[in-house]
């Protein structure tokens, strides 16, 4: 287990040494799960990206002193979703005259929807 963890990530190896110093037989199944999950993450997203995610997950586990495989999996999944999420601060700009928007034909009527603050600043 220690040699496998050495090839995956140095932080994982340090975590295994700490866990094995505490209780070898009590933590061997947990460490097997960590190795399995790490290898799946490496195969899924590549070694460079997975290495960053693994290091962040181990740092979070150490911060909260919570060494559970389900928590580790949740941290990896959360890191993967954050990488996929769109950048913050991106706004939807609705330009007048788009026929696909609701109230598009009513822009000339008195019942039209007033422009949003982003449309007013665009001066379209």
N, C-alpha and C positions, 0 to 999 in steps of 0.2 A: 504494500500500500504506500509506503514511504517513497519508494522509487517511482511509482506511477505518479504520485503527487508532485514529485520533483520535476517531471517532464511537463506536467500540465501548467503549474504556476508556482512560483516561490512562496507566495502567501498561503496557498493551499498546503504546501509542505510544512510551513511553520504552524499552521492550525493543526495539522495532523500530529506533529510532535507534541504540541500542548495537550491535545486530547489523549494521546497515547501515554503521556507522562501521568495524566490524571487517572486513567483506567483503560488499559489496553482492551480487555475483553468486553467491557461495556460500550466502547466506542467503535469497535471494528465494523459493525454493520452500518453504522452511521457514516463512517468514512468510505465504505464501499458505495453507499448511495451518493455521496458527494462526488466521487470519481466518476460514477456512471452519469450523473447529471452534467458534470463538466465536459465529459467527452461528447455527450449529445449536443451541448451548446457549441462546442468547437466545430463539430461536423455541420451544424446548422448555419452558423454565421462566420466561420473562419477563425483562425487562431488569434489574429490581432484584435478584432472586435470582441471576441469572447474573453480574451485575457483582461480587457478593461472591465467588462461586466463582472467577471469572477472576482477581481480585486475589489471592486466596489461592494459586491455582495458580502464578501468576507469581512471587509471593514465595518459594514453595517451590523453584521452578526456579532463582531467583537464589541462594537459600541453598546449594543443592548444585551450582551452576554446571553444570546439566544442561539444555540447551535443545534438547529433542527433542519432536517432535509426539506420539509414542506416550506419553512420560512426561506430557505436558500432558493428553492424553486420560485417562490413568489417574488423574491428580489430580482432574480434573473429575468423573469417575465415582465416585471415592472420596468426594468432597464431596457428591455427589447421594445416595449410599447412606447417609451419616451423617445426612443430613437426614430420611431416611425411617425409620431405625432407631428402635425403641421406646426410651423413656427408661430409663436405667440405674437400678437400685435398685427396680425394680418386681418384686414377688414374687408367686408364685402361692399363694393360700391355699386349702387343701383343707378344706372344712367337712364335718363328719361328717353322715352321713345322705343324702348325694348318691347316688342310685341309678346314676349314670353312671360312678362311680369303681370301680376294682377294690377288692375286699374291703369293699364298702359294706354288704352284708348280714351280714358277719361282725363287725360292730362290737360286738355283744353277746357274741360267743363269746370264749373264752380265746385263740383263734388269731388274734385281730385284730391289725392293724398298730398299733403305738403312735403316738400323735399327734406331729406335728412340733412344733418349738419355737414356730412362729408360731401353731399351734392352741392351745397351752397358754396363750399370752399373751392370746388372744382371749376366753377363758372362755366358750365357747359351750356 
